[in-house]
């Protein structure tokens, strides 16, 4: 599991179009789709979406998506200690938007780390 701090904020390299990845496991082809748009489910449910969604079930992704979630929790706690409630709410909303923006990129990167290969077809 390779997850660098730079990967958290690499907005220029985030997924911008739909991609399909495949991997052969025990003689069967597993297919996973990565969406090139903002992930509203990740904004609303953050880490819980990564854990509970059947689409996101791939090795180490729950752990990988938990790291920025826990960082967001820590930042939110610090904001609530030192700033008024409105500032803390704004920081929390910004964190959720960031999580929704980057979720698909983190998912794609974990698929590649797990050995999935991009499918080349006429749509991509």
matplotlib code that plots the C-alpha trace (Angstrom):
import matplotlib.pyplot as plt

x = [0.0, 1.7, 0.0, 2.0, 1.0, 1.4, -1.3, -3.8, -3.7, -2.6, -5.7, -3.9, -3.5, -7.0, -9.3, -11.2, -12.8, -14.4, -12.0, -12.4, -9.9, -9.6, -7.7, -7.7, -8.4, -8.6, -9.4, -12.1, -11.9, -12.8, -13.9, -13.9, -15.1, -13.6, -15.8, -14.3, -16.6, -17.1, -18.2, -21.3, -21.5, -17.9, -18.8, -21.8, -20.5, -16.7, -14.8, -18.0, -18.7, -15.4, -16.1, -19.7, -19.9, -19.5, -17.9, -15.0, -14.2, -10.5, -7.6, -6.3, -8.7, -10.6, -7.3, -6.1, -9.3, -9.3, -6.1, -7.4, -10.7, -8.8, -6.7, -10.0, -11.3, -8.1, -8.2, -11.9, -11.2, -8.4, -10.6, -13.3, -10.9, -9.3, -12.0, -15.7, -18.3, -18.8, -15.1, -15.1, -18.1, -16.5, -13.3, -15.4, -17.3, -14.1, -12.7, -15.7, -15.6, -11.9, -12.7, -15.4, -13.0, -10.1, -12.0, -12.0, -8.3, -7.4, -9.6, -7.9, -4.4, -5.3, -6.6, -3.3, -1.4, -3.5, -2.5, -5.6, -4.9, -6.8, -9.0, -8.3, -11.4, -13.0, -14.7, -11.5]
y = [0.0, 3.2, 6.4, 9.6, 12.9, 14.4, 12.0, 13.6, 17.0, 16.3, 18.0, 18.4, 14.6, 13.7, 11.4, 13.5, 10.9, 7.5, 4.5, 0.8, -1.5, -5.3, -8.0, -11.7, -13.4, -17.2, -17.5, -14.9, -11.3, -8.7, -5.3, -2.0, 1.3, 4.6, 7.7, 10.9, 13.2, 14.5, 11.7, 12.9, 9.7, 10.3, 13.9, 12.7, 9.6, 10.0, 6.9, 5.0, 5.0, 3.4, 0.7, -0.1, 0.3, -3.0, -1.0, 0.1, -3.4, -3.8, -4.7, -1.9, 0.8, 1.0, 1.7, 4.1, 6.1, 6.1, 8.1, 11.3, 10.8, 10.6, 13.6, 15.6, 14.6, 15.8, 19.1, 19.5, 18.9, 21.5, 24.0, 23.6, 24.2, 27.4, 29.0, 29.8, 27.3, 29.0, 28.7, 25.0, 24.3, 26.0, 24.0, 20.8, 21.5, 22.3, 18.9, 17.1, 18.7, 17.8, 14.2, 14.0, 15.5, 13.2, 9.9, 8.5, 9.3, 7.5, 4.6, 4.4, 4.6, 1.7, -0.4, 0.1, -0.7, -3.9, -5.0, -3.8, -2.8, -0.1, -1.4, 0.1, 0.5, 3.1, 4.9, 5.8]
z = [0.0, -1.2, -0.2, -0.1, 1.3, -2.2, -3.5, -1.1, -2.8, -6.4, -8.0, -11.3, -11.7, -10.5, -12.7, -15.2, -17.4, -16.8, -16.9, -16.7, -15.0, -15.2, -13.4, -13.6, -10.2, -10.0, -13.7, -13.7, -14.9, -12.3, -13.7, -11.8, -13.1, -12.0, -12.6, -13.9, -12.0, -8.5, -6.2, -4.3, -2.2, -1.0, -0.1, 1.9, 3.6, 3.3, 4.5, 5.2, 1.4, 0.7, 3.3, 2.5, -1.3, -3.2, -6.1, -3.9, -2.5, -3.3, -1.1, 1.1, -0.2, 3.0, 4.8, 2.1, 2.3, 6.1, 6.3, 4.8, 6.7, 10.0, 9.0, 8.3, 11.7, 13.4, 11.5, 12.4, 16.1, 16.1, 14.3, 16.9, 19.7, 18.3, 16.2, 16.3, 15.1, 11.7, 10.8, 11.9, 9.7, 6.7, 7.2, 7.5, 4.3, 2.4, 3.7, 2.5, -1.0, -1.2, -0.3, -3.0, -5.6, -4.8, -4.0, -7.5, -8.0, -4.8, -5.9, -9.4, -7.7, -5.4, -8.3, -10.2, -7.0, -6.7, -10.3, -12.2, -15.8, -17.7, -20.5, -23.9, -26.0, -28.3, -25.5, -23.6]

ax = plt.figure().add_subplot(projection="3d")
ax.plot(x, y, z, "-o")
ax.set_aspect("equal")
plt.show()
